[in-house]
């Protein structure tokens, strides 16, 4: 009888779909699962087995985090890995059937999958004021590029040469190389990092480094307790780094960036997610093309149906608008270590009353 250990070891030895060897995170999750279920027959699992593991991770916590409980995203990643091993045993090895792969709740939930929030200008300013210099710079770079937190944390100088961002496929979530031009603000932040490292007489490979010239350790999260404390002090609830990426994408969509181009800039492997999430925000792009399907004449009577009186036609031509687009005054963002331009000058939609007050 095949054990979980035997199947898991074969599974982890296989190359991943896009990235060659399995990531360190995958390996560590498999090791933890093998330690828990090693000699258990592969065809004997029920939902209670994963429930027990989940409770243990919640109660015993993470020793590297001072005994604090594992995050929900970490627990769910273990559940997804466990399910992947069982599916491997079913689909590739033929060791179990469909009924031997229990259904587990929450497998599709992760930190990136939760409903992200769009940060306002005020929230961004307060976060930058409360964050330490390193994390503040990382956050600003995320707002300027839309890169995922792992790509920013592990960003190398050789990946940001000649005004381009060039991250190899093996480091991208979708397994495809990211090769896009940098925004002006991204270049400013890189210049700041270079000047800071030069002042410290350091020449590290990584762009974002600590005072000792080293990047954050693999076990150190950008959104750790220091990030959480900054969010608390800034009065920004439940903010993670994916919210930075979502804010960047939302601003692009609102500014009319075509979704196909946004997909390239952000390194998404599929446009389906963007269509579902951001189509309703690409208002300028839709307004530009919305009339392409109408080829009628320009006579006003034809446009109005030919039977309305002049006064009625005038009313129809001037529909009542419930909102107006205004630009709020730009504000300077004061950050530990200097002053930067505002992260956005995009128009925001407010009520007429609010527009009157702003004026």
Secondary structure, DSSP 8 states (H G I E B T S, - for coil): --BHHHHHHHHHHS-BTTTBS--HHHHHHHHHHHHHHTTSBTT---HHHHHHHHHHHHHH--GGGTT----HHHHHHHHHHHHHHHHHHHHTS--S-GGGS---TTTT--TTTS------HHHHHHHHHHS-HHHHHHHHHHHHH---HHHHHT-BGGGS-TTEEEE-GGGSTTSS-EEEE--HHHHHHHHHHHHHHHHTT---SBSS--TTS----TTS-TTSHHHHHHHHHTT-TT--HHHHHHHHHHHHHHTT--HHHHHHHHT-S-SHHHHHHHGGG-HHHHHHHGGGG------HHHHHTS-S-HHHHHHHHS---SEEEE------EEETTEEE--S----EEEEHHHHHHH-
